[in-house]
Amino acid sequence: ILVVENVKGAQGATAKTLTQYGYEVLEVANAQEALQLILSKKSRVFDCVLCDIVQPGMTGVEMRRQLQKTHPDLSVILLSGSPDQFLMQDAGLNVPEPHLRRPFTAPALLAKVQEVQRDRARLVTAGQA
C-alpha cells in the first residue's frame, strides 16, 4: 500500500496502523512523488493508494484522475478532514469516490482498505481489470 501524505505525523500514523495489521507500506510525501513512482518502470505493484486530497502542488484528486488513465485497476482512497459536501464540491468530484474522513479509527481505515481490495478482486474475477 502506498501512503501519500504531506503531513509527517498523519503519514506515520496511517502507515503504522496498516503495518500493524500485516500490510506492507511505502510512504511518500506528495502526490507528484507518488505519481512518478507508480509510473516508473521500476515501481512495484501497489494493492491500493491512500492519498490526502490537500497536497502541495498536485492534489490527491488530480493524481487519482491521472492514474485512472494509466492504471485504471489501481484503487485510490482519498483522505480528507473536510465535511463530505465540501469535500465533494471542492475536489470537483461528481460521483462518490472511495474516501475516508479524518479523524478515522484503525477499524475504519482497515475496513476501507479491505473494501477496495474486495471490489478489485471482483473485477479481476470478472475479467474487467
Backbone as CSV, one residue per row, in Angstrom:
resi,resn,N_x,N_y,N_z,CA_x,CA_y,CA_z,C_x,C_y,C_z
1,ILE,0.859,-1.176,0.000,0.000,0.000,0.000,0.894,1.224,0.000
2,LEU,0.555,2.171,-0.851,1.296,3.427,-0.917,0.516,4.481,-0.144
3,VAL,1.159,5.125,0.830,0.539,6.193,1.614,1.149,7.513,1.163
4,VAL,0.275,8.418,0.702,0.703,9.720,0.189,0.152,10.793,1.112
5,GLU,1.042,11.416,1.853,0.605,12.380,2.871,1.733,13.360,3.113
6,ASN,1.435,14.652,3.013,2.471,15.659,3.209,2.675,16.030,4.675
7,VAL,1.785,15.612,5.562,1.940,15.870,6.990,2.545,14.617,7.618
8,LYS,3.783,14.715,8.051,4.545,13.549,8.501,3.848,12.773,9.615
9,GLY,3.265,13.430,10.593,2.608,12.739,11.699,1.425,11.903,11.235
10,ALA,0.630,12.461,10.334,-0.526,11.733,9.802,-0.059,10.562,8.957
11,GLN,0.973,10.792,8.154,1.523,9.745,7.302,1.996,8.571,8.157
12,GLY,2.749,8.882,9.193,3.289,7.840,10.057,2.214,7.058,10.777
13,ALA,1.185,7.737,11.242,0.105,7.057,11.974,-0.652,6.098,11.061
14,THR,-0.935,6.535,9.844,-1.644,5.683,8.889,-0.787,4.477,8.535
15,ALA,0.466,4.708,8.218,1.374,3.620,7.848,1.564,2.641,9.007
16,LYS,1.689,3.157,10.218,1.882,2.300,11.384,0.674,1.385,11.592
17,THR,-0.510,1.942,11.466,-1.730,1.143,11.618,-1.764,0.024,10.591
18,LEU,-1.504,0.357,9.342,-1.542,-0.658,8.280,-0.473,-1.724,8.488
19,THR,0.717,-1.305,8.900,1.808,-2.245,9.145,1.476,-3.189,10.291
20,GLN,0.856,-2.661,11.342,0.478,-3.493,12.488,-0.495,-4.594,12.094
21,TYR,-1.249,-4.361,11.026,-2.224,-5.353,10.578,-1.715,-6.158,9.380
22,GLY,-0.394,-6.147,9.183,0.211,-7.034,8.209,0.392,-6.510,6.801
23,TYR,0.073,-5.251,6.570,0.247,-4.683,5.230,1.671,-4.181,5.051
24,GLU,2.200,-4.336,3.861,3.482,-3.745,3.507,3.192,-2.334,3.005
25,VAL,3.864,-1.340,3.576,3.546,0.059,3.307,4.790,0.812,2.854
26,LEU,4.584,1.665,1.859,5.606,2.609,1.432,5.001,3.993,1.574
27,GLU,5.770,4.938,2.098,5.280,6.299,2.311,6.004,7.273,1.389
28,VAL,5.236,8.200,0.813,5.817,9.301,0.042,5.176,10.596,0.513
29,ALA,5.852,11.711,0.232,5.462,12.998,0.811,4.439,13.792,0.021
30,ASN,4.220,13.462,-1.266,3.255,14.247,-2.038,2.753,13.462,-3.244
31,ALA,1.702,13.976,-3.860,1.048,13.292,-4.975,1.960,13.199,-6.196
32,GLN,2.731,14.225,-6.455,3.642,14.196,-7.605,4.674,13.077,-7.445
33,GLU,5.233,12.953,-6.265,6.210,11.892,-5.991,5.559,10.516,-6.155
34,ALA,4.332,10.374,-5.682,3.609,9.101,-5.816,3.377,8.773,-7.283
35,LEU,2.933,9.749,-8.047,2.659,9.535,-9.465,3.930,9.114,-10.196
36,GLN,5.029,9.804,-9.933,6.304,9.457,-10.573,6.722,8.031,-10.210
37,LEU,6.554,7.662,-8.952,6.914,6.319,-8.501,6.063,5.257,-9.202
38,ILE,4.760,5.465,-9.234,3.849,4.484,-9.836,4.086,4.365,-11.342
39,LEU,4.359,5.468,-12.003,4.561,5.455,-13.454,5.945,4.978,-13.871
40,SER,6.888,4.941,-12.921,8.236,4.498,-13.270,8.226,3.006,-13.583
41,LYS,9.060,2.615,-14.486,9.145,1.200,-14.881,9.704,0.334,-13.749
42,LYS,10.385,0.963,-12.801,10.996,0.222,-11.694,10.048,0.054,-10.512
43,SER,8.872,0.643,-10.606,7.926,0.622,-9.489,7.362,-0.770,-9.271
44,ARG,7.190,-1.098,-8.013,6.487,-2.335,-7.714,4.994,-2.077,-7.811
45,VAL,4.231,-3.140,-7.783,2.779,-3.025,-7.902,2.197,-2.761,-6.516
46,PHE,1.287,-1.809,-6.430,0.627,-1.497,-5.167,-0.798,-2.031,-5.199
47,ASP,-1.255,-2.547,-4.061,-2.637,-3.008,-3.951,-3.603,-1.831,-3.970
48,CYS,-3.194,-0.749,-3.321,-4.004,0.470,-3.325,-3.143,1.643,-2.874
49,VAL,-3.695,2.830,-3.052,-3.025,4.066,-2.656,-3.956,4.813,-1.711
50,LEU,-3.423,5.287,-0.611,-4.149,6.167,0.300,-3.530,7.547,0.132
51,CYS,-4.341,8.522,-0.265,-3.788,9.838,-0.589,-4.634,10.955,-0.001
52,ASP,-3.976,11.850,0.716,-4.635,13.046,1.218,-5.041,13.909,0.031
53,ILE,-6.238,14.452,0.062,-6.711,15.294,-1.043,-5.908,16.581,-1.118
54,VAL,-5.697,17.226,0.017,-4.999,18.512,0.036,-3.499,18.245,0.095
55,GLN,-2.838,18.555,-1.004,-1.403,18.343,-1.151,-0.800,19.598,-1.771
56,PRO,0.449,19.883,-1.481,1.103,20.985,-2.190,1.318,20.587,-3.648
57,GLY,1.051,21.495,-4.561,1.209,21.168,-5.980,0.001,20.392,-6.480
58,MET,0.208,19.163,-6.830,-0.859,18.309,-7.348,-1.730,17.788,-6.208
59,THR,-3.051,17.916,-6.348,-3.957,17.393,-5.316,-4.104,15.886,-5.464
60,GLY,-4.644,15.268,-4.429,-4.922,13.844,-4.492,-5.920,13.498,-5.577
61,VAL,-6.884,14.370,-5.803,-7.891,14.142,-6.840,-7.228,14.175,-8.224
62,GLU,-6.345,15.135,-8.448,-5.642,15.219,-9.736,-4.799,13.969,-9.965
63,MET,-4.112,13.525,-8.912,-3.297,12.322,-9.024,-4.167,11.122,-9.389
64,ARG,-5.311,10.995,-8.716,-6.218,9.882,-8.975,-6.704,9.911,-10.420
65,ARG,-7.062,11.073,-10.919,-7.526,11.192,-12.310,-6.447,10.764,-13.296
66,GLN,-5.213,11.149,-13.046,-4.122,10.756,-13.934,-3.892,9.246,-13.869
67,LEU,-3.970,8.688,-12.673,-3.759,7.249,-12.528,-4.873,6.440,-13.175
68,GLN,-6.081,6.976,-13.208,-7.185,6.265,-13.848,-6.899,6.047,-15.331
69,LYS,-6.137,6.938,-15.944,-5.805,6.811,-17.368,-4.776,5.714,-17.608
70,THR,-3.810,5.597,-16.715,-2.707,4.655,-16.923,-2.831,3.381,-16.098
71,HIS,-3.485,3.457,-14.963,-3.633,2.326,-14.048,-5.088,2.253,-13.559
72,PRO,-6.030,1.972,-14.453,-7.445,2.020,-14.067,-7.845,1.011,-12.998
73,ASP,-7.027,-0.024,-12.810,-7.350,-1.036,-11.806,-6.757,-0.725,-10.428
74,LEU,-6.018,0.371,-10.306,-5.412,0.746,-9.034,-6.399,1.572,-8.212
75,SER,-6.751,1.082,-7.050,-7.691,1.788,-6.172,-6.970,2.905,-5.433
76,VAL,-7.587,4.085,-5.427,-7.050,5.232,-4.705,-8.104,5.683,-3.704
77,ILE,-7.764,5.590,-2.429,-8.650,6.044,-1.357,-8.211,7.456,-0.982
78,LEU,-9.128,8.402,-1.121,-8.826,9.791,-0.800,-9.090,10.057,0.674
79,LEU,-8.207,10.805,1.306,-8.312,11.138,2.722,-8.526,12.635,2.867
80,SER,-9.433,13.017,3.783,-9.678,14.439,3.999,-10.297,14.681,5.362
81,GLY,-10.024,15.835,5.900,-10.654,16.263,7.133,-11.876,17.123,6.871
82,SER,-12.192,17.354,5.588,-13.320,18.205,5.219,-14.633,17.451,5.312
83,PRO,-15.721,18.155,5.651,-17.033,17.506,5.625,-17.351,17.004,4.213
84,ASP,-18.155,15.953,4.102,-18.436,15.316,2.813,-18.885,16.271,1.729
85,GLN,-19.827,17.160,2.015,-20.332,18.056,0.985,-19.216,18.970,0.475
86,PHE,-18.461,19.550,1.385,-17.342,20.406,0.991,-16.316,19.590,0.215
87,LEU,-16.038,18.396,0.691,-15.085,17.514,0.032,-15.482,17.284,-1.418
88,MET,-16.714,16.937,-1.640,-17.190,16.640,-2.987,-17.106,17.880,-3.882
89,GLN,-17.579,19.027,-3.412,-17.585,20.241,-4.227,-16.178,20.767,-4.473
90,ASP,-15.388,20.865,-3.420,-14.060,21.443,-3.533,-13.147,20.586,-4.401
91,ALA,-13.297,19.285,-4.319,-12.436,18.390,-5.083,-12.939,18.173,-6.504
92,GLY,-14.108,18.697,-6.815,-14.643,18.536,-8.157,-15.125,17.130,-8.453
93,LEU,-15.491,16.393,-7.432,-15.958,15.027,-7.626,-17.435,15.021,-7.983
94,ASN,-17.780,14.317,-9.024,-19.165,14.227,-9.454,-19.865,12.994,-8.897
95,VAL,-19.098,11.985,-8.571,-19.655,10.748,-8.036,-18.903,10.395,-6.760
96,PRO,-19.542,9.650,-5.875,-18.832,9.256,-4.654,-17.579,8.458,-4.985
97,GLU,-16.513,8.773,-4.339,-15.238,8.084,-4.539,-14.903,7.337,-3.259
98,PRO,-14.083,6.324,-3.294,-13.659,5.766,-2.015,-12.878,6.829,-1.244
99,HIS,-13.373,7.202,-0.093,-12.658,8.177,0.719,-12.946,7.955,2.200
100,LEU,-12.056,8.478,3.001,-12.189,8.442,4.459,-12.078,9.857,4.979
101,ARG,-12.957,10.195,5.910,-12.881,11.491,6.583,-12.070,11.362,7.847
102,ARG,-11.225,12.356,8.065,-10.465,12.418,9.318,-11.302,13.084,10.386
103,PRO,-11.112,12.752,11.600,-10.259,11.658,12.061,-10.948,10.318,11.830
104,PHE,-10.172,9.302,11.482,-10.727,7.968,11.316,-10.046,7.013,12.279
105,THR,-10.745,5.945,12.596,-10.222,4.938,13.519,-9.475,3.868,12.726
106,ALA,-8.680,3.099,13.426,-7.980,1.983,12.774,-8.977,1.015,12.132
107,PRO,-10.064,0.635,12.821,-11.029,-0.258,12.172,-11.649,0.343,10.907
108,ALA,-11.912,1.653,10.902,-12.473,2.291,9.707,-11.468,2.274,8.557
109,LEU,-10.210,2.543,8.848,-9.156,2.504,7.841,-9.035,1.107,7.252
110,LEU,-8.955,0.117,8.112,-8.815,-1.268,7.648,-10.029,-1.716,6.851
111,ALA,-11.215,-1.325,7.285,-12.442,-1.693,6.567,-12.447,-1.087,5.166
112,LYS,-12.008,0.151,5.025,-11.992,0.800,3.712,-10.973,0.133,2.788
113,VAL,-9.793,-0.177,3.312,-8.773,-0.861,2.508,-9.297,-2.227,2.064
114,GLN,-9.898,-2.962,2.979,-10.438,-4.278,2.634,-11.579,-4.161,1.628
115,GLU,-12.393,-3.128,1.742,-13.499,-2.911,0.805,-12.984,-2.707,-0.622
116,VAL,-11.982,-1.840,-0.802,-11.480,-1.598,-2.154,-10.745,-2.824,-2.692
117,GLN,-10.119,-3.596,-1.806,-9.459,-4.817,-2.254,-10.492,-5.859,-2.700
118,ARG,-11.599,-5.965,-1.987,-12.679,-6.882,-2.401,-13.269,-6.453,-3.738
119,ASP,-13.493,-5.146,-3.895,-14.033,-4.637,-5.159,-13.087,-4.946,-6.314
120,ARG,-11.801,-4.760,-6.094,-10.802,-5.043,-7.134,-10.778,-6.535,-7.446
121,ALA,-10.856,-7.372,-6.420,-10.850,-8.817,-6.632,-12.050,-9.250,-7.462
122,ARG,-13.207,-8.629,-7.216,-14.400,-8.941,-8.005,-14.205,-8.581,-9.473
123,LEU,-13.582,-7.433,-9.723,-13.335,-7.017,-11.098,-12.348,-7.964,-11.797
124,VAL,-11.303,-8.367,-11.074,-10.315,-9.289,-11.642,-10.982,-10.624,-11.957
125,THR,-11.796,-11.111,-11.034,-12.505,-12.376,-11.239,-13.441,-12.283,-12.445
126,ALA,-14.060,-11.134,-12.624,-14.989,-10.936,-13.745,-14.238,-10.615,-15.051
127,GLY,-12.908,-10.480,-14.967,-12.124,-10.192,-16.157,-12.160,-8.751,-16.604
128,GLN,-12.496,-7.839,-15.693,-12.621,-6.432,-16.056,-11.404,-5.606,-15.672
129,ALA,-10.479,-6.169,-14.937,-9.296,-5.393,-14.532,-8.051,-5.931,-15.189
